[in-house]
Amino acid sequence: MGKAIKITTVCLLTGLALSVFFLLKYKKREQTPPLYSKVIKLEEGYGYQIFMNDKLLVQQEFIPAIKGKTPFQSEKDAEKVAKSVIRKIQGKISPEITLQELNQLDIVLLGQ
């Protein structure tokens, strides 16, 4: 009877270990890859880059949603918009930025 209990225990522990292994393996596949941004310094201002798993997805050198090619006036403004774009990508929403969103984020728009 002692031997049967040991065999049953070993089988249960092995089954549990395999279950945990496969659960963790498949759970990692379902997770959204990590997104992050970097602010970049340009000649006349700032822009941003968005990466997924260290692969460049977006390089934005100009303020979106406005006419012309105007860079962000501050590092902080570029970072705020980059974070907004990341939230949209994570939420599976179009990452487009509107003029209204720029205003809500208090982005400095010179000459607009």
C-alpha positions in Angstrom: 0.0 0.0 0.0 2.9 2.4 0.7 4.3 1.8 -2.8 1.0 2.6 -4.4 0.7 5.9 -2.6 4.2 6.9 -3.7 3.5 6.0 -7.3 0.2 8.0 -7.2 1.9 11.0 -5.5 4.7 11.0 -8.2 2.1 10.8 -11.0 0.1 13.7 -9.5 3.1 15.9 -9.0 4.3 15.2 -12.5 0.9 16.0 -13.9 0.8 19.2 -11.9 4.2 20.2 -13.0 3.3 19.6 -16.7 0.1 21.5 -16.3 1.8 24.6 -14.8 4.5 24.4 -17.6 1.9 24.4 -20.4 -0.2 27.0 -18.7 2.7 29.4 -18.4 4.0 28.6 -21.9 0.6 29.4 -23.6 -0.2 32.4 -21.4 3.1 34.1 -22.6 2.0 33.7 -26.2 -1.3 35.5 -25.6 0.3 38.5 -23.9 0.7 41.7 -25.9 4.4 42.3 -26.6 5.8 45.1 -24.6 5.6 48.5 -26.2 7.7 51.5 -25.2 8.7 54.9 -26.6 11.8 57.0 -26.9 11.9 60.7 -27.4 14.3 61.8 -30.1 16.1 65.1 -30.3 15.8 66.7 -33.8 17.5 69.8 -35.2 14.6 72.1 -34.4 12.7 70.2 -31.7 11.7 66.7 -30.7 9.9 63.6 -32.0 9.4 60.1 -30.8 9.8 56.5 -31.7 7.6 53.6 -30.6 9.1 50.1 -30.3 7.6 46.6 -29.9 10.0 44.0 -28.7 12.9 46.3 -29.7 11.6 46.6 -33.2 10.8 50.1 -34.5 7.1 50.5 -35.3 6.7 54.3 -35.5 9.1 57.2 -36.1 7.2 60.4 -35.6 9.4 63.5 -36.3 6.5 66.0 -36.6 3.4 66.8 -34.6 0.6 64.7 -36.1 -2.8 66.2 -37.1 -1.4 69.7 -38.0 -0.4 71.2 -41.3 3.3 71.3 -42.1 6.2 69.5 -40.7 6.5 71.0 -37.2 8.5 69.1 -34.6 7.4 69.0 -30.9 8.6 72.0 -29.0 9.5 70.0 -25.9 10.6 66.5 -24.9 7.5 66.4 -22.5 5.1 67.1 -25.4 6.6 64.3 -27.5 6.4 61.9 -24.6 2.8 62.7 -23.9 1.7 62.0 -27.5 3.9 58.8 -27.7 2.2 57.5 -24.5 -1.2 58.2 -26.0 -0.4 56.3 -29.2 0.9 53.4 -27.1 -2.4 53.3 -25.1 -4.3 53.2 -28.4 -2.2 50.4 -29.8 -2.6 48.4 -26.6 -6.4 49.0 -26.8 -6.4 47.9 -30.4 -7.6 51.4 -31.5 -6.3 53.3 -34.5 -3.2 55.2 -33.3 -4.1 58.3 -35.1 -3.9 61.6 -33.1 -6.5 64.3 -33.6 -6.1 68.1 -33.1 -8.6 67.8 -30.3 -6.4 65.2 -28.6 -3.4 67.5 -29.0 -5.4 70.2 -27.2 -6.5 67.9 -24.4 -2.8 66.9 -23.9 -1.8 70.6 -23.8 0.6 70.2 -26.7 2.3 73.5 -27.7 1.3 74.3 -31.2 3.2 77.3 -32.5 1.6 79.2 -35.4 -1.6 77.2 -35.3 
